[in-house]
Amino acid sequence: MSIILLILVTYWVGKRHNEVLAKTTMAVMLPLFRANFARVGDNGAELAIDAPHEYIIYLTGRRHVATVHGLIKMRPRQDFIRTLVTLLSTPVQDTCTLNVTMNPNEYSDGVFAVVPKSTGTAVRDKYYDLTTFTKASNQRTLDSSLITLTESNELTEAILPLINDNLNKAAQWLDYFIVSDQPEHKPENMPTEPYAKRISLSFRLPNARNAREIVPLVEALVACLDGLPKDCHVTSTKAKIVKAREDADREIGKKAQAERARELEEKRLREKREQEKNLSPEAQRKLAAKEEKKALKKRQKMVTKRA
């Protein structure tokens, strides 16, 4: 009985804690959202609950922007078992992620990011676009705890002034700030049309009392909505960026072809096994002898080549 009571109390207290944190975080961001988007929320709710530890943000109705999808994801404090596991392992961080899908064909191609130095390598390794197209670079104007991952100096010079000061003000909470024309996860097939350009911001949440400390990060995001460069690359850099994407797409195409060949071979072997099941014992024996003879010839050829 006491265990059941403890589970119920954990659920109520944990759910309430996450609700207060999510709503307080949304409250400090809301003036920026309302000032910059015609529509905040969906189905009449500015902040929608998806689970006791997950809240969804949706924004639309702004020049240059298709949609913004956001997620406030917190520790599952309402779950007694998962809370115990968390206490015995690496703590789960409370985070907010905002993913902006920009209108196509309005900005320069390229990949640019600002990440903490302490986690920069892990972030770069996690995302396909950062791994494939960027190199790390220190910037004098950034807080000493931050570093850029960039595809070109021109892109850095065009974007960094828009966000530099605001990122410095809240550097301790930043997980990543990414501007990219490429997908975050490696595609399985070659693209049939250009990928959507996007801005992705992720940050850890302070406690509810200090929620306003993350506002500069959201201000940096808003500054990019109108400020991203339309054409910042010189001809030589533009050619390098085009080639990098052609090379990446070619690699994806080779992988897709190899996967297709593997699937066809597996299909052929399955069909062959099905056909063999229907053969008489004598026919199966003859087929096995034939296959063994073929394998022997193949081994003999390999021995001859080595000699």
Steps between C-alpha positions, in 0.01 A plus 500: 500500500782744587669428163178581314467822697863592422440438128187717504674783688797482264266522203311802633805693624710418191221585258438830679871589503532441126179687427622808689841487330351460151243776543752739657744439214225558246390816683841667463514409128139588424545879447758427229279238339192722499695794360646298214238242402137533399417163651631367829386151595248262351139411575468796735795403723817709490685217674377145444575211735615180329604319819549603863864580416458619139332816370464603136542847347367588155543833320417619149396810310818697438698625203780262391378225738292194418458360853664476840472178699622505857528247778552559871628167629566453870601226736213251545459606861147354506635148439618340825707225336665727243573753772685233699695396190591865434633540852732204444622609156587814304229760573261578216504870415191716464517647149315706244555454127363732230520386136424765238425394143578796273344571163702344215736686266528814713843451660855399424576131518735399779529351846590704807475431873600631841551236768667475842864394480438238767243314289589623151658176382203293617250738336697503174521119494127468570373696201565412136510859372754612760719192454498515121529870426654696791832564671552640849618858537561727800355852487640789703159659548336189644501401864806288577277199566358502145636402159367516143458210258489656157516420131637835388648820642242703307216319673658561841553870425138537388326308782716545810438877541125429512526265797837560665398728789185307588676164500770642727236616750363147542799285401465281810162367380575445128510147355520606135397766250497364143423660163498238225380414151571130555318231704612427855490124440657328199238429232454147371434615142615783275280810525249569224474867602703741715488442875314756710720766658467503876611664820524278807547630854533276803567610856482367853242646736589686820261462789169684476626795709778568248305423185569845347866409462420308179324794328819624320526163326149533359580861402799368303267261318255779415784722373585236240150478358548818298876529518628184333709580191340459160831471314816536706745275317761601245506294180780266610333421833165447332661247265651313799162488672330365187772234459475397865129432456553312176763280669271438798205411275722269295602314816136468604418368151774234521376387839142482370612292200698262721199461731276432200744238366509333843120488516479348150760235590309411818181473296672274246629270776158482667335406170772243433447338842124487441556328165739248656240406762270378222764275338508125550772358731693375193481840328613672821797262522601575140462875559715482815770310307487760225536787748791326674675448163453867417638608841801268453584658163475845655741404780744352248498821297579702814793269582631533144483879513693512828770273350 
